[in-house]
Amino acid sequence: MKNGKNFSVLLNYLTSRWLGFALVGVFAGCLAVVLVLYRLPAEPVAYALLLAVSISALVLAVDYGKYRQRYNVLLRLQTQVNLGVENLPRPTDLVEREYQRLLNLVWSEHQSSLAEREKIQSDLVEYYTLWAHQVKVPIAAMRLLLQTEDAGSLGPELEAELFRIERYADMVLQYLRVESPSSDFVFRHCSLDSIVRQAVRKYAKVFIRRGIALDYQELDCTVLTDEKWLGFVIEQLLDNALKYTSQGKISIYLDREEETLVIQDTGIGIASEDLPRVFDRGYTGSTGRVDRRSTGIGLYLCKRVLDKLSHTIEVESILGVGTKVKLGLNREEVWAE
């Protein structure tokens, strides 16, 4: 492979110097004609020719070395993460100088465009973060009013819709945070039971209102993770399980053979052709046609968060039977708080 590449570079070099080789051939031909016409002694002409060929070969070798060096510099620049034009090899002629000047203009324009896009993205993130925090104020006020005023028979339904709005606002915040380069991950040893119980308590009223049973088995283990972010993932998985389960139960247990936390439901399930894409952003599959509120963001966020935590997630499902989500909570790398 390397020899083939070297040959390709040499061939390109020789091709780029075709005019010089053509001129050498013309001069050699002229010399041969003069030698024949004037019947000059062959020996001194041969010495002169040998000297000329030796000097030409030396010049050619030096020129090829510079050509190969410039080629290697350009290859190295292509592999750099922060590609710039300031480290390009010095131009050897006027045309190359103008090409590099053109590249500098294109690079400057690209940098300006990139800075502008980053500013727009930063402004959007700042706005939506502020919006998500602001919308929580009326949500809290509405929840307080529902608790103090007599809402009648609509009280439970209003509270359920309010809970859903609050979940969507939280999802916006978590989406912005997880996509940020400076996500606030803090790793420490946490009780898995504590994390899961907090999530279950948050959805307790939804379990009761939907008439869904909870089969919870003591986990009795400690994991090295970020408690807040893992809690968000479990809440999202419970939300999905409740959303697509109309009857039956949701089971939460630890598969000690595979060392995975399992959240299993008896819901509508996921079609086999949809399983490979359930973690794609915005992909809803056949469930999206059943539930118009499906956004295709939930499982995408779970996968993003778990990747950052160095945890794994796997989904098994049978359409019409239910879905089983497995979380692998072992970490290959350890950071302690």
ZABA-125959 format. One record per residue (C-alpha): chain; x, y, z; residue in one letter. Coordinates in Angstrom, 2 decimals. Example, Ala and Ser with C-alpha at 12.3 -4.5 7.8 and 13.67 -1.06 7.14 Angstrom:
<recs>
['A', [12.30, -4.50, 7.80], 'a']
['A', [13.67, -1.06, 7.14], 's']
</recs>
This chain:
<recs>
['A', [0.00, 0.00, 0.00], 'm']
['A', [2.79, 2.43, 0.99], 'k']
['A', [4.90, 1.53, -2.07], 'n']
['A', [1.90, 2.10, -4.28], 'g']
['A', [1.35, 5.50, -2.72], 'k']
['A', [5.02, 6.45, -3.19], 'n']
['A', [4.85, 5.40, -6.83], 'f']
['A', [1.70, 7.49, -7.28], 's']
['A', [3.45, 10.58, -5.84], 'v']
['A', [6.49, 10.01, -8.10], 'l']
['A', [4.26, 9.54, -11.16], 'l']
['A', [2.40, 12.78, -10.37], 'n']
['A', [5.71, 14.58, -9.96], 'y']
['A', [7.05, 13.35, -13.30], 'l']
['A', [3.76, 14.27, -14.98], 't']
['A', [3.92, 17.79, -13.54], 's']
['A', [7.45, 18.22, -14.96], 'r']
['A', [6.67, 16.95, -18.48], 'w']
['A', [7.67, 20.21, -20.14], 'l']
['A', [11.17, 20.09, -18.65], 'g']
['A', [11.67, 16.50, -19.79], 'f']
['A', [10.45, 17.44, -23.28], 'a']
['A', [12.95, 20.28, -23.49], 'l']
['A', [15.78, 17.96, -22.36], 'v']
['A', [14.77, 15.53, -25.13], 'g']
['A', [14.81, 18.34, -27.70], 'v']
['A', [18.26, 19.51, -26.58], 'f']
['A', [19.60, 15.93, -26.67], 'a']
['A', [18.22, 15.52, -30.18], 'g']
['A', [19.85, 18.77, -31.30], 'c']
['A', [23.16, 17.62, -29.80], 'l']
['A', [22.92, 14.30, -31.63], 'a']
['A', [22.25, 16.08, -34.93], 'v']
['A', [25.27, 18.39, -34.43], 'v']
['A', [27.42, 15.39, -33.50], 'l']
['A', [26.49, 13.60, -36.72], 'v']
['A', [26.75, 16.62, -39.02], 'l']
['A', [30.13, 17.82, -37.78], 'y']
['A', [31.53, 14.35, -37.11], 'r']
['A', [32.72, 15.36, -33.67], 'l']
['A', [34.68, 12.86, -31.53], 'p']
['A', [32.24, 10.75, -29.52], 'a']
['A', [34.34, 10.49, -26.36], 'e']
['A', [34.33, 14.17, -25.20], 'p']
['A', [30.67, 14.49, -26.17], 'v']
['A', [29.88, 11.39, -24.10], 'a']
['A', [31.71, 12.84, -21.10], 'y']
['A', [29.85, 16.13, -21.46], 'a']
['A', [26.55, 14.27, -21.80], 'l']
['A', [27.31, 12.11, -18.74], 'l']
['A', [28.17, 15.22, -16.71], 'l']
['A', [24.97, 16.94, -17.84], 'a']
['A', [22.86, 13.85, -16.97], 'v']
['A', [24.50, 13.58, -13.52], 's']
['A', [23.87, 17.24, -12.70], 'i']
['A', [20.29, 16.97, -14.02], 's']
['A', [19.66, 13.84, -11.91], 'a']
['A', [20.98, 15.62, -8.80], 'l']
['A', [18.81, 18.67, -9.44], 'v']
['A', [15.85, 16.40, -10.16], 'l']
['A', [16.36, 14.47, -6.91], 'a']
['A', [16.55, 17.68, -4.85], 'v']
['A', [13.47, 19.07, -6.60], 'd']
['A', [11.56, 15.82, -6.01], 'y']
['A', [12.54, 15.89, -2.30], 'g']
['A', [11.07, 19.39, -1.96], 'k']
['A', [7.97, 18.28, -3.88], 'y']
['A', [7.49, 15.27, -1.58], 'r']
['A', [8.05, 17.42, 1.52], 'q']
['A', [5.38, 19.90, 0.44], 'r']
['A', [3.02, 17.00, -0.31], 'y']
['A', [3.56, 15.53, 3.19], 'n']
['A', [2.95, 18.94, 4.81], 'v']
['A', [-0.39, 19.22, 3.01], 'l']
['A', [-1.36, 15.68, 4.05], 'l']
['A', [-0.52, 16.45, 7.68], 'r']
['A', [-2.58, 19.64, 7.62], 'l']
['A', [-5.61, 17.67, 6.38], 'q']
['A', [-5.53, 15.46, 9.48], 't']
['A', [-5.44, 18.33, 11.97], 'q']
['A', [-8.65, 19.01, 13.88], 'v']
['A', [-8.30, 22.80, 13.76], 'n']
['A', [-7.38, 23.18, 10.13], 'l']
['A', [-5.88, 26.53, 9.21], 'g']
['A', [-4.01, 28.08, 6.31], 'v']
['A', [-1.21, 29.71, 8.27], 'e']
['A', [0.95, 26.54, 8.19], 'n']
['A', [0.81, 25.96, 4.45], 'l']
['A', [4.22, 25.52, 2.75], 'p']
['A', [5.72, 28.70, 1.37], 'r']
['A', [4.75, 29.36, -2.26], 'p']
['A', [7.48, 28.81, -4.82], 't']
['A', [6.07, 31.00, -7.57], 'd']
['A', [3.56, 33.75, -8.27], 'l']
['A', [0.71, 31.38, -9.16], 'v']
['A', [1.04, 29.41, -5.92], 'e']
['A', [1.16, 32.69, -4.00], 'r']
['A', [-2.12, 33.78, -5.56], 'e']
['A', [-3.69, 30.37, -4.84], 'y']
['A', [-2.72, 30.69, -1.18], 'q']
['A', [-4.10, 34.21, -1.09], 'r']
['A', [-7.37, 32.87, -2.45], 'l']
['A', [-7.37, 30.14, 0.21], 'l']
['A', [-6.82, 32.77, 2.90], 'n']
['A', [-9.82, 34.74, 1.67], 'l']
['A', [-12.01, 31.60, 1.62], 'v']
['A', [-10.76, 30.61, 5.09], 'w']
['A', [-11.49, 34.06, 6.53], 's']
['A', [-14.99, 33.98, 5.08], 'e']
['A', [-15.53, 30.49, 6.50], 'h']
['A', [-14.38, 31.58, 9.96], 'q']
['A', [-16.68, 34.61, 9.90], 's']
['A', [-19.63, 32.46, 8.84], 's']
['A', [-18.80, 29.89, 11.53], 'l']
['A', [-18.57, 32.56, 14.23], 'a']
['A', [-21.92, 33.98, 13.13], 'e']
['A', [-23.59, 30.55, 13.26], 'r']
['A', [-22.13, 29.87, 16.70], 'e']
['A', [-23.44, 33.23, 17.92], 'k']
['A', [-26.93, 32.44, 16.59], 'i']
['A', [-26.81, 28.97, 18.19], 'q']
['A', [-25.64, 30.43, 21.48], 's']
['A', [-28.45, 32.99, 21.44], 'd']
['A', [-31.03, 30.28, 20.73], 'l']
['A', [-29.74, 28.09, 23.57], 'v']
['A', [-29.78, 31.07, 25.93], 'e']
['A', [-33.34, 31.99, 24.90], 'y']
['A', [-34.78, 28.50, 25.23], 'y']
['A', [-33.01, 27.95, 28.54], 't']
['A', [-34.53, 31.19, 29.84], 'l']
['A', [-37.92, 30.20, 28.43], 'w']
['A', [-37.83, 26.78, 30.08], 'a']
['A', [-37.03, 28.36, 33.44], 'h']
['A', [-39.68, 31.07, 33.03], 'q']
['A', [-42.44, 28.64, 32.04], 'v']
['A', [-41.88, 26.74, 35.28], 'k']
['A', [-43.16, 29.74, 37.27], 'v']
['A', [-46.75, 29.60, 35.91], 'p']
['A', [-46.61, 25.80, 36.12], 'i']
['A', [-45.81, 26.00, 39.83], 'a']
['A', [-48.54, 28.65, 40.30], 'a']
['A', [-51.12, 26.47, 38.53], 'm']
['A', [-50.16, 23.46, 40.64], 'r']
['A', [-50.57, 25.55, 43.80], 'l']
['A', [-54.00, 26.75, 42.65], 'l']
['A', [-55.10, 23.18, 41.95], 'l']
['A', [-54.13, 22.24, 45.49], 'q']
['A', [-55.87, 25.19, 47.15], 't']
['A', [-58.96, 25.71, 44.99], 'e']
['A', [-61.80, 23.31, 44.39], 'd']
['A', [-61.28, 22.17, 40.80], 'a']
['A', [-64.12, 19.69, 41.00], 'g']
['A', [-64.10, 16.59, 38.83], 's']
['A', [-61.63, 18.16, 36.41], 'l']
['A', [-58.95, 18.41, 39.09], 'g']
['A', [-57.18, 15.09, 38.37], 'p']
['A', [-57.26, 15.66, 34.61], 'e']
['A', [-55.93, 19.19, 34.93], 'l']
['A', [-53.18, 17.97, 37.24], 'e']
['A', [-52.24, 15.25, 34.76], 'a']
['A', [-51.99, 17.72, 31.89], 'e']
['A', [-49.98, 20.07, 34.08], 'l']
['A', [-47.59, 17.24, 34.93], 'f']
['A', [-47.16, 16.57, 31.22], 'r']
['A', [-46.38, 20.24, 30.51], 'i']
['A', [-43.82, 20.19, 33.31], 'e']
['A', [-42.19, 17.08, 31.82], 'r']
['A', [-41.91, 18.75, 28.41], 'y']
['A', [-40.31, 21.83, 29.97], 'a']
['A', [-37.82, 19.61, 31.80], 'd']
['A', [-37.05, 17.78, 28.56], 'm']
['A', [-36.21, 21.08, 26.83], 'v']
['A', [-33.77, 21.93, 29.62], 'l']
['A', [-32.13, 18.52, 29.59], 'q']
['A', [-31.87, 18.58, 25.80], 'y']
['A', [-30.07, 21.92, 25.91], 'l']
['A', [-27.78, 20.74, 28.70], 'r']
['A', [-26.80, 17.41, 27.20], 'v']
['A', [-25.97, 19.00, 23.83], 'e']
['A', [-23.81, 21.60, 25.56], 's']
['A', [-20.03, 20.90, 25.56], 'p']
['A', [-19.93, 21.87, 29.26], 's']
['A', [-22.51, 19.40, 30.60], 's']
['A', [-22.38, 19.27, 34.41], 'd']
['A', [-21.59, 15.60, 35.02], 'f']
['A', [-20.51, 14.66, 38.56], 'v']
['A', [-19.66, 10.99, 39.12], 'f']
['A', [-19.90, 9.27, 42.49], 'r']
['A', [-21.10, 6.00, 43.99], 'h']
['A', [-24.89, 6.13, 44.33], 'c']
['A', [-27.59, 3.79, 45.56], 's']
['A', [-29.47, 2.51, 42.51], 'l']
['A', [-32.55, 1.88, 44.67], 'd']
['A', [-32.58, 5.53, 45.72], 's']
['A', [-32.38, 6.80, 42.13], 'i']
['A', [-35.12, 4.48, 40.86], 'v']
['A', [-37.43, 5.13, 43.85], 'r']
['A', [-37.26, 8.89, 43.28], 'q']
['A', [-38.34, 8.39, 39.68], 'a']
['A', [-41.16, 6.02, 40.69], 'v']
['A', [-42.44, 8.47, 43.32], 'r']
['A', [-42.58, 11.20, 40.68], 'k']
['A', [-44.86, 9.01, 38.54], 'y']
['A', [-46.88, 7.48, 41.41], 'a']
['A', [-50.07, 9.42, 40.58], 'k']
['A', [-49.77, 8.44, 36.92], 'v']
['A', [-49.56, 4.75, 37.90], 'f']
['A', [-52.67, 5.12, 40.06], 'i']
['A', [-54.68, 7.13, 37.54], 'r']
['A', [-53.85, 4.74, 34.67], 'r']
['A', [-54.46, 1.65, 36.80], 'g']
['A', [-51.02, 0.23, 35.93], 'i']
['A', [-49.41, -2.10, 38.47], 'a']
['A', [-45.78, -1.70, 39.48], 'l']
['A', [-43.66, -4.79, 40.08], 'd']
['A', [-40.57, -3.43, 41.80], 'y']
['A', [-37.85, -5.70, 43.10], 'q']
['A', [-35.17, -4.46, 45.48], 'e']
['A', [-32.01, -3.65, 43.54], 'l']
['A', [-29.61, -3.53, 46.49], 'd']
['A', [-26.56, -2.27, 44.58], 'c']
['A', [-24.37, 0.78, 44.19], 't']
['A', [-23.34, 2.27, 40.85], 'v']
['A', [-20.73, 4.84, 39.87], 'l']
['A', [-22.73, 7.42, 37.94], 't']
['A', [-24.20, 10.90, 37.89], 'd']
['A', [-27.31, 10.62, 40.06], 'e']
['A', [-29.23, 13.49, 38.45], 'k']
['A', [-28.65, 12.42, 34.85], 'w']
['A', [-29.29, 8.71, 35.45], 'l']
['A', [-32.48, 9.71, 37.28], 'g']
['A', [-33.56, 11.70, 34.23], 'f']
['A', [-33.01, 8.66, 32.00], 'v']
['A', [-35.06, 6.38, 34.27], 'i']
['A', [-37.84, 8.98, 34.46], 'e']
['A', [-37.93, 9.17, 30.67], 'q']
['A', [-38.09, 5.38, 30.34], 'l']
['A', [-40.93, 5.23, 32.88], 'l']
['A', [-42.73, 8.01, 31.00], 'd']
['A', [-42.46, 6.00, 27.76], 'n']
['A', [-43.60, 2.79, 29.45], 'a']
['A', [-46.65, 4.49, 30.97], 'l']
['A', [-47.48, 6.34, 27.77], 'k']
['A', [-47.68, 3.15, 25.69], 'y']
['A', [-49.13, 0.78, 28.31], 't']
['A', [-52.91, 0.82, 28.70], 's']
['A', [-53.20, -2.20, 31.00], 'q']
['A', [-51.01, -4.71, 32.78], 'g']
['A', [-47.88, -3.80, 34.69], 'k']
['A', [-44.42, -2.27, 34.58], 'i']
['A', [-41.60, -4.28, 36.10], 's']
['A', [-38.31, -2.91, 37.39], 'i']
['A', [-35.62, -5.37, 38.43], 'y']
['A', [-31.91, -6.15, 38.24], 'l']
['A', [-30.73, -8.88, 35.89], 'd']
['A', [-27.73, -10.04, 37.89], 'r']
['A', [-26.48, -12.41, 35.19], 'e']
['A', [-26.19, -9.64, 32.60], 'e']
['A', [-25.63, -6.94, 35.25], 'e']
['A', [-28.33, -4.71, 33.77], 't']
['A', [-31.21, -2.70, 35.17], 'l']
['A', [-34.39, -3.80, 33.39], 'v']
['A', [-37.55, -1.74, 32.89], 'i']
['A', [-40.20, -3.92, 31.27], 'q']
['A', [-43.78, -3.09, 30.29], 'd']
['A', [-46.80, -4.86, 28.82], 't']
['A', [-47.58, -2.07, 26.35], 'g']
['A', [-48.09, -1.92, 22.60], 'i']
['A', [-44.47, -2.81, 21.85], 'g']
['A', [-42.23, -1.70, 19.00], 'i']
['A', [-42.21, -3.14, 15.50], 'a']
['A', [-39.07, -5.13, 14.66], 's']
['A', [-38.26, -2.87, 11.70], 'e']
['A', [-38.31, 0.18, 14.02], 'd']
['A', [-35.94, -1.23, 16.67], 'l']
['A', [-32.65, -0.37, 14.88], 'p']
['A', [-33.69, 3.31, 14.72], 'r']
['A', [-35.37, 3.92, 18.08], 'v']
['A', [-32.41, 6.04, 19.25], 'f']
['A', [-32.38, 8.28, 16.15], 'd']
['A', [-33.37, 11.86, 16.87], 'r']
['A', [-36.92, 12.58, 15.74], 'g']
['A', [-37.68, 8.99, 14.68], 'y']
['A', [-41.12, 7.87, 15.90], 't']
['A', [-41.80, 4.82, 13.73], 'g']
['A', [-45.16, 3.07, 13.88], 's']
['A', [-45.78, 4.26, 17.47], 't']
['A', [-45.69, 7.83, 16.16], 'g']
['A', [-48.68, 7.00, 13.99], 'r']
['A', [-50.51, 5.59, 17.02], 'v']
['A', [-49.63, 8.43, 19.40], 'd']
['A', [-49.46, 11.81, 17.63], 'r']
['A', [-47.74, 13.33, 20.68], 'r']
['A', [-44.65, 11.19, 20.14], 's']
['A', [-41.63, 13.38, 19.35], 't']
['A', [-38.85, 10.82, 18.91], 'g']
['A', [-36.66, 12.81, 21.30], 'i']
['A', [-36.98, 10.79, 24.52], 'g']
['A', [-34.92, 7.71, 23.63], 'l']
['A', [-32.47, 9.84, 21.67], 'y']
['A', [-31.80, 11.88, 24.82], 'l']
['A', [-31.47, 8.71, 26.91], 'c']
['A', [-28.86, 7.33, 24.53], 'k']
['A', [-26.93, 10.62, 24.49], 'r']
['A', [-26.89, 10.86, 28.28], 'v']
['A', [-25.93, 7.21, 28.79], 'l']
['A', [-23.10, 7.52, 26.26], 'd']
['A', [-21.70, 10.43, 28.26], 'k']
['A', [-22.06, 8.35, 31.45], 'l']
['A', [-20.33, 5.39, 29.75], 's']
['A', [-23.46, 3.29, 30.37], 'h']
['A', [-25.26, 1.23, 27.73], 't']
['A', [-28.88, 0.85, 26.69], 'i']
['A', [-30.56, -1.96, 24.76], 'e']
['A', [-34.20, -2.27, 23.71], 'v']
['A', [-36.01, -5.56, 23.12], 'e']
['A', [-39.65, -5.54, 22.07], 's']
['A', [-42.43, -7.63, 20.57], 'i']
['A', [-45.29, -5.80, 18.90], 'l']
['A', [-48.48, -6.19, 20.93], 'g']
['A', [-46.67, -7.90, 23.83], 'v']
['A', [-44.42, -5.28, 25.42], 'g']
['A', [-40.99, -3.70, 25.61], 't']
['A', [-37.92, -4.46, 27.70], 'k']
['A', [-35.21, -1.82, 28.18], 'v']
['A', [-31.85, -2.90, 29.61], 'k']
['A', [-29.41, -0.42, 31.13], 'l']
['A', [-25.81, -1.56, 31.50], 'g']
['A', [-24.44, 0.51, 34.38], 'l']
['A', [-20.84, -0.70, 34.50], 'n']
['A', [-18.28, 1.99, 33.71], 'r']
['A', [-15.05, 1.34, 31.86], 'e']
['A', [-13.47, 4.55, 33.15], 'e']
['A', [-13.80, 5.94, 36.65], 'v']
['A', [-13.96, 9.52, 37.85], 'w']
['A', [-14.72, 10.00, 41.50], 'a']
['A', [-16.04, 13.25, 42.91], 'e']
</recs>
